């Protein structure tokens, strides 16, 4: 499955690059910003009927783009990684639960009293 994914990914990247270049080369309908990116190059390379041919190639490249995208999404969603050694070690570690109460068994430290002062009483007061 790794080889198929690699081949599809290579075709997908080539299709993307060709699609971007072909869209940039196409002559716009309004002759606007497209002329700045070389809109007349397609007619020089492909001849007078370049508009219809470029549109057909763009359509087929778009179809190929969507087909490879859906295929790659399917392959990646059904790909089960084998897991690295680190992931396997982390899964096999014992789980230790520590809570703040169990962490220290000694009572909380009492506030320091100045020398000569009476120690605070720990007996409950009844008022």
C-alpha positions in Angstrom: 0.0 0.0 0.0 3.0 2.3 0.6 4.0 2.1 -3.1 0.5 2.9 -4.3 0.3 5.9 -2.0 3.6 7.2 -3.2 2.6 6.8 -6.8 -0.7 8.5 -6.3 0.9 11.3 -4.3 3.5 11.9 -7.1 0.7 12.0 -9.7 -1.3 14.4 -7.5 1.6 16.8 -7.1 2.4 16.8 -10.8 -1.3 17.4 -11.5 -1.4 20.3 -9.1 1.6 22.0 -10.7 0.3 21.5 -14.2 -3.1 22.7 -13.2 -1.7 25.9 -11.7 0.5 26.6 -14.7 -2.3 25.9 -17.2 -4.7 28.3 -15.4 -2.1 31.0 -15.3 -1.4 30.6 -19.1 -5.0 30.7 -20.2 -6.4 33.8 -21.7 -9.0 35.5 -19.6 -12.3 36.4 -21.0 -12.0 40.1 -20.1 -8.3 40.5 -20.9 -7.7 41.8 -17.4 -5.0 40.8 -15.0 -4.3 37.6 -17.0 -2.2 39.5 -19.5 0.3 40.4 -16.8 1.0 36.7 -16.3 1.5 35.9 -20.0 -2.1 35.3 -21.2 -1.0 35.3 -24.8 1.6 32.5 -24.4 -1.0 29.7 -24.8 -1.9 30.9 -28.3 1.7 31.0 -29.3 2.4 27.5 -28.1 -0.7 25.7 -29.0 -1.9 27.7 -32.0 -5.2 29.4 -32.7 -7.5 26.8 -31.1 -5.6 27.0 -27.8 -8.6 28.2 -25.9 -10.7 25.2 -26.4 -7.8 22.8 -26.0 -6.5 24.5 -22.9 -10.1 24.4 -21.4 -10.3 20.6 -22.2 -6.9 19.9 -20.6 -7.9 22.0 -17.6 -11.1 20.0 -17.2 -9.3 16.6 -17.4 -6.6 17.8 -15.0 -9.3 18.9 -12.6 -11.0 15.5 -12.8 -7.6 13.8 -12.2 -7.0 16.2 -9.3 -10.3 15.2 -7.6 -9.8 11.5 -8.3 -6.3 11.5 -6.8 -7.5 13.6 -3.8 -10.4 11.1 -3.1 -8.1 8.1 -3.6 -5.4 9.5 -1.2 -8.0 10.4 1.4 -9.4 6.9 1.3 -5.9 5.3 1.5 -4.8 7.5 4.4 -8.0 7.0 6.3 -7.7 3.2 6.1 -4.0 3.1 6.8 -3.2 1.7 10.2 0.3 2.8 11.3 2.4 0.0 12.7 3.4 2.1 15.7 6.9 3.0 16.6 8.8 1.4 19.4 8.3 4.4 21.6 4.5 4.2 21.2 4.6 0.5 22.2 6.7 1.2 25.2 4.3 4.0 26.3 1.3 1.7 25.9 2.9 -1.0 28.1 3.9 1.3 31.0 2.0 0.8 34.2 -0.3 3.6 35.2 0.3 5.0 38.6 -2.2 7.3 40.1 -1.1 9.8 42.6 -3.4 12.1 44.5 -2.4 15.0 46.7 -3.8 13.2 49.8 -1.7 10.1 49.3 1.4 12.0 48.3 2.3 13.1 51.9 1.2 11.2 55.0 2.4 13.9 57.4 0.0 16.7 58.4 0.3 20.1 56.9 3.1 22.2 58.4 1.8 24.7 61.0 2.6 28.3 60.7 5.7 29.3 62.6 5.1 31.1 65.9 7.4 33.6 67.2 9.6 32.6 70.2 7.9 33.0 73.5 4.4 33.0 72.0 2.0 30.3 73.1 1.6 27.4 70.6 -1.7 27.4 68.7 -4.2 25.1 70.2 -5.3 22.1 68.1 -8.3 21.3 70.3 -11.6 22.4 68.8 -13.3 25.3 70.5 -16.9 25.2 71.5 -18.6 28.5 71.4 
